[in-house]
């Protein structure tokens, strides 16, 4: 397992800085065992890495399976992403083992690393394959907005008028960043994880941008008579 933690790739050996800090909290027995073994050397360290890698790989595969319906990849492609995420998460954990303070169980702390790696790998995968690179506005994209709104044939005329009003509102009331997020998520159906990676942002920040953009658009549409005000509803 040395290759998993990077020691066969020219990286320096772990130093004393990687060991738990003296001020660490009292740990539960299982967490203490993990920390002790991952802070050791030799066979004990390699065995712990192998066990943890197997756990991380299982979590990565489960996380990818959970997201399968949204991203549409499976088989060898998903398996490769899972192995990459598990390996990179293990490397990060072994480097940061000294940061573990016991606020949660060790496994809970460790599994966060692999979930984050899965999100990052999904984002890089989509951008590298070009499946989500187009985020510029054009007429064809805006013409698809009625379908995104779920309009049927009976409402198509009204939906087209609303789509035109939304486009005008986006030009007039959204910031450049809000407009990009709105177009990417609503018109181009860019996966959230891919957009987060492309923007160098976080999921919460993108959610907040989208919330603010929708509120601005709604207020504009209400003010111009395209939407009715819903009593008691807060923007």
C-alpha positions as CSV (number, residue, x, y, z in Angstrom):
1,X,0.0,0.0,0.0
2,X,3.0,2.3,0.0
3,X,2.1,3.4,-3.5
4,X,-1.3,4.5,-2.3
5,X,0.2,7.0,0.2
6,X,2.7,8.3,-2.3
7,X,5.9,6.9,-0.9
8,X,6.8,5.2,-4.1
9,X,6.4,8.5,-6.1
10,X,9.4,10.4,-4.7
11,X,7.6,12.0,-1.7
12,X,9.4,12.4,1.6
13,X,8.8,10.0,4.4
14,X,6.3,11.0,7.0
15,X,7.8,13.1,9.8
16,X,7.1,13.6,13.4
17,X,4.7,16.5,12.4
18,X,2.3,13.8,11.2
19,X,1.8,12.4,14.7
20,X,-1.1,13.4,16.9
21,X,-0.6,16.7,18.7
22,X,-0.1,16.5,22.5
23,X,-3.3,18.5,23.0
24,X,-5.5,15.9,21.3
25,X,-8.7,15.0,23.1
26,X,-9.3,11.6,24.7
27,X,-10.4,9.3,21.9
28,X,-12.8,6.3,21.8
29,X,-10.9,3.0,21.7
30,X,-11.6,2.4,18.0
31,X,-10.5,5.9,17.0
32,X,-7.4,5.7,19.2
33,X,-6.4,2.5,17.5
34,X,-6.7,4.0,14.1
35,X,-4.7,7.0,15.0
36,X,-2.0,4.9,16.7
37,X,-1.6,2.6,13.8
38,X,-1.6,5.3,11.1
39,X,1.0,7.2,13.2
40,X,3.3,4.2,13.4
41,X,5.6,2.6,10.8
42,X,6.3,-0.7,9.2
43,X,3.8,-3.5,9.1
44,X,1.3,-2.0,11.5
45,X,1.2,1.2,9.3
46,X,0.8,-0.7,6.0
47,X,-1.9,-3.0,7.5
48,X,-3.8,0.0,8.7
49,X,-3.6,1.7,5.4
50,X,-4.8,-1.4,3.6
51,X,-7.8,-1.7,5.9
52,X,-8.6,2.0,5.6
53,X,-8.3,2.0,1.9
54,X,-10.8,-0.9,1.6
55,X,-13.3,1.1,3.7
56,X,-12.7,4.3,1.7
57,X,-13.2,2.4,-1.5
58,X,-16.5,1.0,-0.3
59,X,-17.7,4.5,0.7
60,X,-16.6,5.9,-2.7
61,X,-18.4,3.2,-4.6
62,X,-21.6,3.8,-2.5
63,X,-21.4,7.5,-3.0
64,X,-21.0,7.1,-6.8
65,X,-23.9,4.7,-6.9
66,X,-26.0,7.2,-5.1
67,X,-25.2,9.9,-7.7
68,X,-25.5,7.5,-10.7
69,X,-28.9,8.7,-11.8
70,X,-27.8,12.3,-12.0
71,X,-24.5,11.8,-13.8
72,X,-25.1,8.8,-16.0
73,X,-21.8,6.9,-15.8
74,X,-21.3,3.4,-14.5
75,X,-19.1,0.3,-14.9
76,X,-15.3,0.7,-15.4
77,X,-15.6,4.5,-15.5
78,X,-17.2,4.7,-12.1
79,X,-14.9,2.0,-10.7
80,X,-11.9,4.0,-11.8
81,X,-13.2,7.2,-10.2
82,X,-13.9,5.3,-7.0
83,X,-10.3,3.9,-6.8
84,X,-8.9,7.4,-7.5
85,X,-11.0,9.0,-4.8
86,X,-10.1,6.3,-2.2
87,X,-6.4,6.6,-3.0
88,X,-6.4,10.4,-2.8
89,X,-8.5,10.4,0.4
90,X,-6.1,7.9,2.0
91,X,-3.1,10.1,1.1
92,X,-4.8,13.2,2.6
93,X,-5.8,11.3,5.8
94,X,-2.3,10.0,6.4
95,X,-0.9,13.5,5.9
96,X,-3.4,15.0,8.3
97,X,-3.7,12.4,11.0
98,X,-2.2,14.8,13.4
99,X,-5.1,17.2,12.9
100,X,-7.7,14.6,14.2
101,X,-9.0,15.9,17.6
102,X,-11.8,13.4,18.3
103,X,-14.8,15.7,17.8
104,X,-16.3,12.8,15.9
105,X,-15.4,9.1,15.5
106,X,-12.3,8.6,13.4
107,X,-14.2,6.8,10.6
108,X,-16.7,9.7,10.4
109,X,-13.8,12.1,10.0
110,X,-12.1,9.9,7.5
111,X,-15.1,9.3,5.4
112,X,-15.6,13.0,4.8
113,X,-12.3,13.0,2.9
114,X,-13.5,10.4,0.4
115,X,-16.9,12.0,-0.1
116,X,-15.1,15.3,-0.9
117,X,-12.8,13.4,-3.3
118,X,-15.7,11.8,-5.0
119,X,-17.3,15.2,-5.6
120,X,-14.0,16.6,-6.9
121,X,-13.4,13.6,-9.2
122,X,-16.9,13.9,-10.7
123,X,-16.4,17.6,-11.4
124,X,-13.0,17.1,-13.1
125,X,-14.5,14.1,-15.1
126,X,-17.3,16.2,-16.5
127,X,-15.1,19.2,-17.4
128,X,-12.3,17.1,-18.9
129,X,-14.7,15.2,-21.1
130,X,-16.3,18.4,-22.4
131,X,-19.8,17.4,-21.4
132,X,-20.4,20.6,-19.5
133,X,-18.0,23.1,-21.0
134,X,-20.7,25.2,-22.8
135,X,-22.1,27.7,-20.4
136,X,-22.6,30.7,-22.7
137,X,-26.0,32.1,-23.5
138,X,-27.5,31.6,-26.9
139,X,-31.0,31.7,-28.3
140,X,-31.4,28.0,-28.6
141,X,-30.7,27.5,-24.9
142,X,-33.3,30.1,-23.9
143,X,-35.8,28.4,-26.3
144,X,-35.4,25.3,-24.2
145,X,-36.4,27.1,-21.0
146,X,-40.2,26.3,-21.3
147,X,-39.2,22.6,-21.3
148,X,-37.1,23.1,-18.2
149,X,-40.2,24.7,-16.6
150,X,-42.2,21.7,-17.4
151,X,-44.7,23.4,-19.7
152,X,-46.9,21.3,-21.8
153,X,-48.4,22.0,-25.3
154,X,-51.4,23.9,-23.8
155,X,-49.1,26.3,-22.0
156,X,-46.4,26.6,-24.6
157,X,-47.3,30.2,-25.7
158,X,-47.4,31.5,-22.1
159,X,-44.2,29.6,-21.3
160,X,-42.4,31.2,-24.3
161,X,-43.5,34.6,-23.2
162,X,-42.3,33.9,-19.6
163,X,-39.0,32.5,-20.9
164,X,-38.4,35.8,-22.9
165,X,-39.2,37.8,-19.7
166,X,-36.8,35.7,-17.7
167,X,-34.1,36.3,-20.3
168,X,-34.7,40.0,-20.2
169,X,-34.7,40.0,-16.4
170,X,-31.4,38.0,-16.3
171,X,-29.8,40.7,-18.5
172,X,-31.2,43.5,-16.3
173,X,-31.1,42.4,-12.7
174,X,-28.5,39.6,-12.3
175,X,-24.8,40.1,-11.7
176,X,-22.5,38.5,-14.2
177,X,-21.8,35.7,-11.6
178,X,-25.4,35.1,-10.8
179,X,-26.3,35.0,-14.5
180,X,-23.5,32.4,-15.1
181,X,-24.7,30.2,-12.3
182,X,-28.4,30.4,-13.3
183,X,-27.6,29.6,-17.0
184,X,-25.3,26.8,-16.1
185,X,-27.7,25.1,-13.6
186,X,-31.0,25.8,-15.2
187,X,-30.4,26.0,-19.0
188,X,-27.3,23.9,-19.6
189,X,-28.0,21.4,-16.7
190,X,-24.4,21.5,-15.6
191,X,-23.9,19.1,-12.7
192,X,-23.6,21.1,-9.4
193,X,-20.3,19.4,-8.5
194,X,-18.8,20.3,-11.9
195,X,-19.9,23.9,-11.6
196,X,-18.5,24.1,-8.0
197,X,-15.1,22.9,-9.3
198,X,-15.1,25.2,-12.3
199,X,-15.8,28.2,-10.2
200,X,-13.4,27.3,-7.5
201,X,-16.2,27.7,-5.0
202,X,-18.3,25.6,-2.6
203,X,-21.7,24.0,-2.8
204,X,-23.1,26.3,-0.2
205,X,-21.8,29.4,-2.1
206,X,-23.3,28.2,-5.3
207,X,-26.6,27.5,-3.6
208,X,-26.6,31.0,-2.1
209,X,-25.9,32.5,-5.5
210,X,-28.7,30.6,-7.1
211,X,-31.1,31.5,-4.3
212,X,-30.3,35.2,-4.7
213,X,-30.6,35.0,-8.5
214,X,-34.0,33.3,-8.3
215,X,-35.2,35.9,-5.8
216,X,-34.1,38.8,-8.0
217,X,-35.7,37.2,-11.1
218,X,-39.0,36.5,-9.2
219,X,-39.2,40.1,-7.9
220,X,-38.6,41.5,-11.4
221,X,-41.3,39.2,-12.9
222,X,-43.8,40.0,-10.2
223,X,-43.2,43.8,-10.7
224,X,-43.8,43.5,-14.4
225,X,-46.9,41.4,-14.1
226,X,-45.5,38.0,-15.3
227,X,-46.0,36.3,-11.9
228,X,-48.7,36.8,-9.2
229,X,-47.6,37.7,-5.7
230,X,-48.3,34.8,-3.4
231,X,-49.7,36.2,-0.1
232,X,-47.5,35.4,2.9
233,X,-44.6,34.1,0.8
234,X,-41.2,35.5,1.5
235,X,-38.7,35.8,-1.3
